[in-house]
Amino acid sequence: MNFVPRSEETRRRIIETTAELFNKKGYNGTTLSDLTAATKLTKGGIYGNFKNKEDIAVSVFEYNLAVSQKSIDALMAREKTIKNKILAHIDAYYAKNADTRLPGGCPLQNTAIEADDTHEGLRKKASYGFMTWKKVLADLITKGVENGEFRTGIDPDKMAFSLIAIIEGSVLLGRTMKQNDVQAAILDTAKSMVENFV
């Protein structure tokens, strides 16, 4: 028998209300008490709209990823050239642009680290998120090569994954060390890499 939520509106409100909570505390760290306190709903009110806690976590992860992508898309949309769109994408991760990021850090990184060996459903969602991100960057790089903005011979998939690794590494080190200058220096490396596409 398929699960049917009692109310799509309540379901959406639960997702939006617990988005920051899950991104900061993670799946394991977020308790039912946290959920009831944040939503002001009873256990029945929550589980009448979700099958279980993992169902909530997956829905929240998808929501957080969409919110994060929307803010990055807005930065890229201001730019005219492919190179500047990719540089704007990288810019989103500098401390000066903290208002474009979610409280608690990158939802992809947070979920991937927590779920890699513990929650296969969340791990698959994070993996899909990384592959989607890679496709966005690889498609931009391909367009840049096709329109003559970037030199030929660039491997779009390899460069996209490299940019993601540098960006995520900068987030990990910057947040762990609480040093924005470390994060900025690593992101500068990503920008230099893009400059070398020309």
N, C-alpha and C positions, 0 to 999 in steps of 0.2 A: 504494500500500500504506500503510495507516494505521500510525502509530508506536504501539507498545505498550511501556510501561515494564516493565523487568524486575521491579521490586518497588515497590508503592505505599508500603510502609513506608519504604524507602530514599528514594524520591522526596520524601515528606513530611519526612524528616530533612534532606535537602539544602535544601529550602525554608526550614525553620525555622532551620537553621544559617547560611544565607547571607542571611537577611532583613535583619539589621542592616548587613551588609557592602554589599549593594546600595543600601540606603537612604542610607548615608553616602557611598559612592564612585560610585554611579550605574552605569548600564549600561556606558558607555565606560570608566570607571575601574576596573571590576572585571575582573580578568584570570583566565585559567584557573588560573594558579598560586595566586591568591587563593582560588579555589574549592576546589582540591585541598587547600590548607593548612587551610582552615576546616572542610572535611568529613572530612578524613583519608581521602579516597577517591582512586583513580586517575582519570585522564581517562576511561578506559573505564567505571569505576564511575559517573561522573557522566553521561556521554553514553549510557550504557545505559538511563538513566531519563529523559532529556530529548532532544528532537530536536537542540537547539542552545542556544547561550547566550541567545538571545532568548526561547526557550521557558522557560528558567529565570527570566529577568528578569520575564516576564509573570506566571508563577506566584508569584514572590516578591512582586511588586507587589500581586496580588490578596490574598495572605496578609497583607501589611502593612496594606492598606486595611481588611481585616476586623478585624484586631487593634485598629487605631485606632478604628474605628467601635464596637467592643465596649466600649472604655473610655469613650467619649462616651455611649453608650447607658446605661451603668451610672450615670453622673452624672445623666442626665436622668430615669432611672427613680425616683430618690429624690424627685423633685418632683411636686406634685399639679396645679398649674396649668400651662396652656400657656405663659404668659409665663415662669414660672420654669424650665420645661423648656428653652426657647430660651436663657434667661440662663445656665443650667447648661452648655448646649452651648458657648456663648461662653467661659465660665469655664475650660473644658478647655484653652484656649490661653494662659492666663496662666502666667508662670514659676513661680508658687507651686504649680501643678498639673503640674509637669514629669514627675512619675511616671506621668501618664496618657498621655504622648506617647512616640512611638518615638524611639530614639536616631537622630540624623541629620536630624530635622525631619519635616515633613509629606510623606508618600509621594506624595500627589497633586501637590503643588507641585514636588517634586524631579523626578518623572517627566515632568510636563508641560513643565518648563523644558528638560530635557535632550532630550526626544524630539520636540518640536514640529516640527522640520525634519529629523530624522535617522532616526527609527524609527516608521514609521506604525502598526505594531501596538501599540506602547506608547502612542503619542499617542491612539489610539482608546480604549484602556483608561482612560487618564487622563480623557479627555473624558467617557466613560461614568461614571466615578467622580464627576466634578463634577455631571453631570446627576442622578445618584442622590442626591447630597448636597442639591442644589437641591430635589428632590422631597420629601425628608424635611422640610426647613425650610418649604417652601411648603405642604405638607399640615398642618403644625402651625399655621401662620398662618391657613390656611383654617378649621381647627377652632376657633381662637381667635375668629375673626369669627363663625362659626356659633353658638358658644355664648355670644356676647355679651361675651366677655372683651376682645376688640379691637373698635375702631370699624369701621364699614363704610367701603367705598371704598378699602381697602388692596388693592394688586395683589400677591398672594402670590408670584408668580414673580419679579417685579421686586425685591421686598423680600428674597426668599431669595437671589437673585444678588448683591444689594448687600451683604448680610451676609457672604456667602462672599468677596466681593472685599475687604471690610474685614478679615476674619479673615486671609485669605491675605496681604494687604498687611502686616498687623501681624507675621506670622511672617517674611516676607521682610525687612522693615526691622529687626526685632528681632534676627534671627540675623546679618544682614549687618553691622549696626552694633555687635553685642554689647551691646545696651542694652535690658534688660528693661523699663525705665521707658518707653521709646519704644513698645515693643510693648503695654504696659499702657494707655498713653494712647490708642492707636488702638482697642484692644478696648473701652475705656470708651465710645468713640464708638458702637461697635456696640450696646452695652448701652443707651445713650441712645436710639438709634433704636428699639429694642424697647419702651422705656418710652413712646415717642410713638405706639405702636400703640394704646394704651389710650384 
